[in-house]
Amino acid sequence: MEKKLLELVEMIYALSHANDGWNKILSEVATNTEAVGASLITYDLRARQPEGYYTHPYGVELEHFKTYYSKVLPWIPKDVPFPATGGNVVTSESVLSLSKLKQTEFYTDWGRRNEVVSSVAVNLGTQSGYFKYLSIYRGESARAFPEQSVELLRRLAPHLQNAIALHHRMSLVGDLTRALDHSVFPVFVLDRDAKALHLTDRARDLCKAQEYVTLTPNGKLTLSLAHRRTLESEIAVLMSSPASFRAGLLQKPSGHSTAIYILSKSSFLSPSAAPRLVLAILDSSAAKEEGFRYIGQLYDLTPTEIRLIRSLVTTGSLDLATASMDMNRNTAKKHMAAIFEKTSCHRQGQVIQLFASLTHIYPFG
């Protein structure tokens, strides 16, 4: 028992995000509990139906289950409340007697054929509107699960909960990193000593330029702050305050403040993990250009239409815009007609209002 438990616990903490990792664990759980099969199912509490599956074995029968029979699981009737905390072990017989199970569509069309009749499930708790549980199954002719199988599930439960929580946090970190890497402005992920833990490509380019951001040989970030405080002092103030971010100006050697920095507390790691912070640097002119480029993609505008809108937003009138672009007024009117159609605007003022507001958005991607 102890050896089996330790082997399974080691597998749980070493598993990958891939289906193969969970499927291997479920195979071992089924073997060690003398079950025909095992599954890890995520149940959507709002839709009241299963959402995600890891199973062993079932193969093509799993597709049939997903398509229809998962929605008529007799052990999860729609009026059953779900516990908020995990760790409870429940037998199928305690939820629905075998005689009543035999009267269900699930038993007649799927459960009996695939030996999913008697089961033991451990509740792994709820998270963000989803309920997770691990189940082991036997057929109708098999005897009840022995107590040692039930005990193995019970003792595995806290480790499964920890592993699921850990992988949830790691997936959030991965999602954030991917989003940051596609940001239109330089982003640095820092620890509280101002050491750079992750740099986007634009952040690396900014460090190479050494205009107001430098990276020391030991990996610490140095900023040329307009108010002459150090990055470390800014981090210390942020970490000791209830605020979630701080913002200020960066200054080039020439003395002109040309960019804004935003220092933000991260919220995607557990409280026990080392603090991480996200530092974003927004160059006002570059960000505005990215805003116009993003808008062009959003409304499928041509380069000439984008230039006309940029000039219209800057000057405030079509006459001044066409003069600054050296464009014929009739040509400008044709472009404006196309812009009206693509953006669903009806007047120049609406276009100016729409795009002046949208260029303050700093999009990802």
C-alpha positions in Angstrom: 0.0 0.0 0.0 2.7 2.5 1.0 4.9 1.8 -1.9 2.0 2.1 -4.4 0.9 5.4 -2.7 4.4 6.8 -2.9 4.8 5.8 -6.6 1.5 7.5 -7.5 2.3 10.6 -5.5 5.7 10.9 -7.3 3.9 10.6 -10.6 1.3 13.2 -9.7 3.9 15.9 -8.9 6.0 15.1 -12.0 3.1 15.0 -14.5 3.1 17.3 -17.5 0.2 19.3 -18.9 -0.2 16.8 -21.7 -3.1 14.3 -21.7 -0.5 11.5 -21.6 0.6 12.5 -18.1 -2.9 12.2 -16.6 -3.8 9.1 -18.7 -0.7 7.3 -17.3 -1.6 8.2 -13.7 -5.2 7.0 -14.3 -3.9 3.8 -15.7 -1.8 3.2 -12.6 -4.7 4.2 -10.3 -7.0 1.7 -12.0 -4.4 -1.0 -11.7 -3.6 -0.4 -8.1 -7.3 -0.2 -7.1 -8.3 -3.3 -9.1 -10.6 -1.2 -11.3 -11.7 -1.6 -14.9 -11.1 2.1 -15.6 -10.5 5.5 -14.0 -11.3 9.1 -15.0 -10.6 12.6 -14.0 -13.5 14.8 -14.9 -14.0 18.6 -14.7 -17.7 19.5 -14.3 -19.0 22.9 -15.3 -21.3 24.0 -12.5 -22.9 26.8 -14.6 -23.7 24.6 -17.6 -24.3 21.6 -15.3 -22.4 19.2 -17.5 -18.9 17.7 -17.8 -16.3 19.9 -19.5 -12.9 18.2 -19.5 -11.9 14.5 -19.4 -8.9 12.4 -18.7 -9.8 8.7 -18.9 -8.4 5.2 -19.0 -9.2 3.2 -21.1 -12.4 3.5 -23.2 -10.9 4.8 -26.5 -13.6 5.4 -29.2 -16.3 4.8 -26.5 -15.1 8.0 -24.9 -16.3 10.0 -27.9 -19.8 8.5 -27.5 -19.7 9.4 -23.8 -18.7 13.0 -24.5 -21.2 13.5 -27.2 -24.3 12.3 -25.3 -24.0 10.1 -22.2 -21.9 12.6 -20.1 -25.0 14.8 -20.1 -27.1 12.0 -18.5 -24.8 10.8 -15.8 -27.1 9.3 -13.2 -24.6 10.0 -10.3 -24.8 13.8 -10.9 -28.4 14.7 -11.0 -29.1 18.4 -11.7 -30.5 19.1 -8.2 -27.4 17.7 -6.3 -25.4 20.5 -4.6 -21.6 20.2 -4.9 -19.4 20.6 -1.9 -16.9 23.5 -2.0 -14.1 21.6 -0.3 -12.4 18.5 -1.6 -11.2 15.2 -0.2 -14.5 13.4 0.3 -14.8 9.9 -1.0 -18.2 8.8 -2.3 -19.5 5.4 -3.6 -22.0 5.3 -6.5 -24.3 3.1 -4.4 -24.5 5.8 -1.8 -25.7 8.2 -4.4 -27.9 5.9 -6.5 -28.8 2.3 -5.8 -28.0 -0.3 -8.4 -31.7 -1.0 -8.9 -32.4 2.6 -9.7 -29.3 2.8 -11.9 -30.6 0.0 -14.0 -33.6 2.1 -14.9 -31.5 4.8 -16.4 -30.6 5.4 -20.1 -27.0 5.7 -19.1 -26.9 2.2 -17.7 -28.8 0.6 -20.6 -27.0 2.2 -23.5 -23.4 2.9 -22.2 -22.6 2.0 -18.6 -23.4 -1.7 -18.7 -21.5 -2.2 -22.0 -18.4 -0.4 -20.8 -18.4 -1.8 -17.2 -19.1 1.6 -15.7 -21.7 0.5 -13.1 -20.1 0.5 -9.7 -17.8 3.4 -8.9 -15.9 5.2 -6.2 -15.1 8.9 -6.6 -13.1 11.4 -4.7 -14.1 15.0 -4.7 -11.2 17.3 -5.6 -13.1 20.6 -4.8 -14.3 23.5 -6.8 -12.3 26.3 -8.5 -13.6 29.1 -10.7 -17.0 27.5 -11.2 -15.7 24.1 -12.0 -15.9 20.9 -9.9 -13.3 18.2 -10.3 -13.5 14.5 -9.3 -11.5 11.3 -9.8 -13.4 8.1 -10.2 -12.6 4.4 -10.5 -15.1 1.9 -12.1 -16.1 -1.7 -12.1 -18.7 -3.7 -14.0 -22.0 -5.1 -12.8 -20.7 -8.6 -12.0 -17.7 -7.4 -10.0 -17.6 -7.4 -6.2 -17.5 -4.1 -4.4 -14.3 -2.2 -4.2 -12.1 -3.3 -1.2 -11.5 -0.8 1.6 -7.8 -0.5 0.6 -8.8 0.8 -2.8 -11.1 3.4 -1.2 -8.3 4.3 1.3 -5.8 4.7 -1.6 -8.1 7.3 -3.3 -8.6 9.1 0.0 -4.9 9.4 0.7 -4.2 10.5 -2.9 -6.8 13.3 -2.8 -4.7 16.0 -1.2 -1.8 15.4 -3.5 -4.1 15.5 -6.5 -5.6 18.8 -5.2 -2.1 20.3 -4.8 -1.0 19.1 -8.2 -4.1 20.6 -9.9 -3.6 23.9 -8.1 0.1 24.0 -9.0 -0.6 23.3 -12.7 -3.4 25.9 -12.7 -0.9 28.6 -11.4 1.8 27.5 -13.8 -0.7 27.7 -16.8 -1.6 31.2 -15.7 2.1 32.2 -15.6 2.5 30.7 -19.1 -0.5 32.6 -20.4 0.8 35.8 -19.0 4.2 35.3 -20.4 2.8 34.6 -23.9 0.6 37.7 -23.7 3.6 39.8 -22.5 5.8 38.5 -25.3 3.3 39.9 -27.8 2.9 43.3 -26.1 3.4 46.4 -28.2 5.7 47.9 -25.6 8.7 46.6 -23.6 7.8 44.5 -20.6 10.1 43.2 -17.8 9.1 40.7 -15.1 11.2 41.5 -12.0 11.7 40.2 -8.5 11.6 42.7 -5.6 15.4 43.3 -5.9 14.9 44.7 -9.5 16.5 41.6 -11.0 15.0 40.8 -14.4 13.3 37.4 -14.5 11.8 37.7 -18.0 12.3 40.2 -20.8 10.2 40.5 -23.9 12.0 41.0 -27.2 11.1 44.7 -27.2 12.5 45.0 -23.6 15.8 43.5 -24.8 16.0 45.9 -27.7 15.4 48.8 -25.2 18.3 47.6 -23.0 20.6 47.4 -26.1 19.8 51.0 -26.9 20.7 52.1 -23.4 18.8 55.3 -23.6 17.0 55.2 -20.2 17.1 51.5 -19.4 20.2 49.4 -18.8 20.7 45.8 -17.6 23.7 45.3 -15.3 25.9 42.2 -15.7 24.2 40.5 -12.7 20.8 40.9 -14.3 19.5 43.9 -12.3 17.5 46.6 -14.2 18.5 50.3 -13.9 16.1 53.0 -15.0 16.7 56.7 -15.6 13.8 58.0 -13.5 12.8 61.7 -14.0 12.4 62.2 -10.2 15.9 60.7 -9.5 14.7 57.8 -7.3 16.0 54.3 -8.0 13.9 51.4 -9.3 14.6 49.6 -6.0 13.1 52.4 -4.0 10.1 52.4 -6.3 9.6 48.7 -5.8 10.0 49.1 -2.0 7.3 51.8 -1.9 4.9 49.7 -4.1 5.4 46.5 -2.0 4.8 48.3 1.3 1.6 50.1 0.0 -1.9 48.8 -0.7 -1.7 50.1 -4.2 -1.4 47.6 -7.1 0.8 49.8 -9.3 3.0 52.9 -9.5 3.6 55.0 -12.6 6.2 57.7 -13.4 8.3 59.3 -16.1 11.6 58.0 -17.6 14.2 60.5 -18.7 16.7 60.3 -21.5 20.2 61.7 -21.0 19.1 64.8 -22.9 16.8 65.6 -20.0 13.5 65.2 -21.9 10.9 62.9 -20.3 9.9 60.8 -23.3 8.4 57.6 -21.8 6.2 56.4 -19.0 6.9 53.4 -16.8 4.2 51.4 -15.0 5.3 49.1 -12.1 2.6 46.6 -11.2 2.3 43.9 -8.6 1.7 40.5 -10.0 -1.3 38.5 -8.9 -0.8 35.2 -10.6 1.4 33.3 -8.2 0.6 31.9 -4.8 1.1 34.1 -1.7 3.9 31.8 -0.6 5.9 32.3 -3.8 8.6 34.9 -4.2 7.1 38.3 -5.2 7.1 39.1 -8.9 6.4 42.4 -10.5 5.7 43.5 -14.0 7.3 46.7 -15.4 6.0 48.1 -18.6 7.5 51.0 -20.5 5.3 53.0 -22.8 6.9 55.4 -25.3 4.1 57.8 -26.1 4.9 58.2 -29.8 5.5 54.5 -30.4 2.4 53.5 -28.5 0.3 55.9 -30.6 1.7 54.5 -33.8 0.9 51.0 -32.6 -2.6 52.1 -31.7 -3.2 53.4 -35.3 -1.8 50.1 -36.7 -4.1 48.1 -34.5 -7.1 50.2 -35.5 -6.2 49.7 -39.2 -6.3 45.9 -38.7 -9.5 46.1 -36.7 -11.4 47.9 -39.4 -9.5 46.6 -42.5 -8.3 50.1 -43.4 -5.8 50.8 -46.2 -2.5 52.6 -45.4 -3.8 55.8 -47.0 -7.0 55.7 -45.0 -5.0 55.2 -41.8 -2.8 58.2 -42.7 -5.8 60.3 -43.4 -7.4 59.4 -40.1 -4.2 60.1 -38.2 -4.0 63.6 -39.8 -7.7 64.2 -39.2 -7.3 63.3 -35.5 -4.2 65.6 -35.3 -5.6 68.6 -37.1 -9.3 68.3 -36.3 -10.6 69.1 -39.8 -10.6 67.5 -43.3 -9.3 70.7 -45.0 -6.2 70.9 -42.7 -5.7 67.1 -42.9 -5.7 67.1 -46.7 -3.4 70.2 -46.8 -0.9 68.5 -44.5 -1.0 65.4 -46.7 -0.9 67.3 -50.0 -4.0 65.3 -51.0 -6.8 66.5 -53.4 -10.0 67.2 -51.5 -12.1 65.1 -53.8 -9.7 62.2 -53.2 -10.0 62.7 -49.5 -13.8 62.6 -49.7 -13.7 59.3 -51.5 -11.4 57.9 -48.7 -13.7 59.3 -46.0 -16.7 57.6 -47.6 -14.8 54.3 -47.4 -13.9 55.0 -43.8 -17.5 55.8 -42.9 -18.6 52.5 -44.4 -15.9 50.4 -42.7 -16.3 52.0 -39.3 -20.1 52.6 -39.3 -19.5 56.3 -38.6 -21.6 59.0 -40.3 -19.6 62.2 -39.6 -16.0 63.4 -39.4 -16.5 64.2 -35.7 -17.5 60.6 -35.0 -14.4 59.3 -36.7 -12.2 61.7 -34.7 -13.9 60.8 -31.4 -13.7 57.0 -32.1 -10.0 57.0 -33.1 -8.8 59.5 -30.6 -10.2 57.2 -27.9 -9.0 54.0 -29.5 -5.4 55.2 -29.8 -5.1 55.3 -26.1 -5.5 51.5 -26.0 -2.3 49.6 -25.9 -3.3 46.2 -27.3 -1.7 42.8 -27.0 -0.8 41.2 -30.3 
